[in-house]
């Protein structure tokens, strides 16, 4: 998660909302990303999506079985969909997102039985540090 926090700082340095993500398999980073929708002019360029794209290319497979995604903020609806489709094994996130979080906060997509893949998750890892990044970012914007 510390690596994801460092990536969130990269997003912030580019003027993006500070969210970072790292995808790990067998204790090896196979994908990493940070928010880039403004820089890339791409609404799908969330940290999680960037990490998933990089990992898929690195392992030459769109199925990312037996992996763990570490992300500083609870994934949104779009990102949870990508996580499910990629068959990511587990999600570990820092801060909850009460407005857009789609794992446990605003929606509980991980509980939906019609999904073809259930993703276990852990919330609150470095939550204070991850939350403070966002609070500070938005405080400066206002």
BELJO-V719156 format. One record per residue. N is the residue number from 1. RES is the residue in one letter. PHI is phi in whole degrees, 0 to 359 (* if undefined). PSI is psi in whole degrees, 0 to 359 (999 if undefined). D_FIRST is the distance of its C-alpha to the first C-alpha in Angstrom with 2 decimals. Layout:
N:RES:PHI:PSI:D_FIRST + N:RES:PHI:PSI:D_FIRST
This chain:
1:X:*:328:0.00 + 2:X:300:323:3.79 + 3:X:296:318:5.30 + 4:X:297:321:4.99 + 5:X:297:318:6.31 + 6:X:299:321:8.76 + 7:X:292:326:9.81 + 8:X:299:323:10.47 + 9:X:296:326:12.70 + 10:X:297:316:14.48 + 11:X:302:313:15.31 + 12:X:300:319:16.66 + 13:X:295:339:18.70 + 14:X:264:5:20.30 + 15:X:84:12:21.25 + 16:X:264:159:18.94 + 17:X:300:129:17.07 + 18:X:285:89:13.67 + 19:X:230:133:11.32 + 20:X:232:153:8.93 + 21:X:216:144:8.13 + 22:X:226:132:7.66 + 23:X:250:126:10.16 + 24:X:238:139:10.66 + 25:X:225:128:14.10 + 26:X:51:45:15.47 + 27:X:64:19:12.59 + 28:X:238:133:13.24 + 29:X:289:122:11.58 + 30:X:249:349:14.32 + 31:X:200:146:13.28 + 32:X:213:156:11.36 + 33:X:194:164:12.53 + 34:X:218:160:12.85 + 35:X:304:133:15.58 + 36:X:215:25:18.98 + 37:X:297:325:21.67 + 38:X:286:310:23.83 + 39:X:300:318:23.67 + 40:X:269:358:24.32 + 41:X:52:46:26.67 + 42:X:220:108:24.92 + 43:X:296:345:24.05 + 44:X:268:1:21.95 + 45:X:277:53:19.64 + 46:X:282:159:16.59 + 47:X:306:315:13.13 + 48:X:297:316:13.04 + 49:X:296:318:16.60 + 50:X:298:318:16.14 + 51:X:294:319:13.53 + 52:X:295:316:15.95 + 53:X:301:313:18.92 + 54:X:297:317:17.75 + 55:X:296:316:16.90 + 56:X:302:317:20.28 + 57:X:293:319:22.10 + 58:X:296:319:20.53 + 59:X:262:3:21.51 + 60:X:54:46:24.58 + 61:X:201:140:24.04 + 62:X:275:351:23.15 + 63:X:266:122:22.23 + 64:X:246:58:18.72 + 65:X:296:151:19.49 + 66:X:58:38:17.48 + 67:X:243:163:14.13 + 68:X:234:130:10.79 + 69:X:258:121:9.29 + 70:X:257:126:5.73 + 71:X:219:142:6.93 + 72:X:287:339:7.18 + 73:X:229:142:10.72 + 74:X:309:129:12.74 + 75:X:297:149:14.40 + 76:X:276:180:18.04 + 77:X:304:312:21.12 + 78:X:298:315:21.16 + 79:X:291:322:17.62 + 80:X:297:321:18.18 + 81:X:301:315:21.40 + 82:X:294:321:19.87 + 83:X:299:316:17.35 + 84:X:295:311:20.45 + 85:X:297:327:22.62 + 86:X:280:351:20.26 + 87:X:62:37:20.17 + 88:X:300:139:16.41 + 89:X:284:329:16.17 + 90:X:198:148:13.37 + 91:X:240:132:11.06 + 92:X:238:122:8.16 + 93:X:230:160:7.92 + 94:X:273:276:7.87 + 95:X:275:141:11.36 + 96:X:282:153:14.39 + 97:X:241:94:16.78 + 98:X:298:336:20.25 + 99:X:270:324:22.16 + 100:X:230:357:20.58 + 101:X:297:129:17.98 + 102:X:248:14:19.37 + 103:X:257:314:17.69 + 104:X:221:341:18.81 + 105:X:269:271:19.93 + 106:X:290:323:22.63 + 107:X:229:159:23.01 + 108:X:237:63:22.24 + 109:X:297:332:22.41 + 110:X:293:345:20.77 + 111:X:269:351:23.94 + 112:X:287:123:26.42 + 113:X:285:340:28.52 + 114:X:284:347:29.93 + 115:X:292:143:26.72 + 116:X:278:1:27.11 + 117:X:209:124:23.61 + 118:X:264:134:21.82 + 119:X:246:113:18.03 + 120:X:295:151:16.62 + 121:X:216:157:13.71 + 122:X:228:130:11.76 + 123:X:250:156:11.43 + 124:X:91:10:10.58 + 125:X:284:119:7.27 + 126:X:55:35:7.34 + 127:X:303:315:10.03 + 128:X:298:315:12.35 + 129:X:295:316:10.45 + 130:X:295:318:9.47 + 131:X:295:318:13.10 + 132:X:297:324:14.64 + 133:X:305:313:13.58 + 134:X:290:316:15.51 + 135:X:302:311:18.29 + 136:X:297:319:18.95 + 137:X:299:309:19.03 + 138:X:287:332:21.50 + 139:X:296:320:23.47 + 140:X:291:330:24.19 + 141:X:285:334:25.27 + 142:X:269:999:27.77
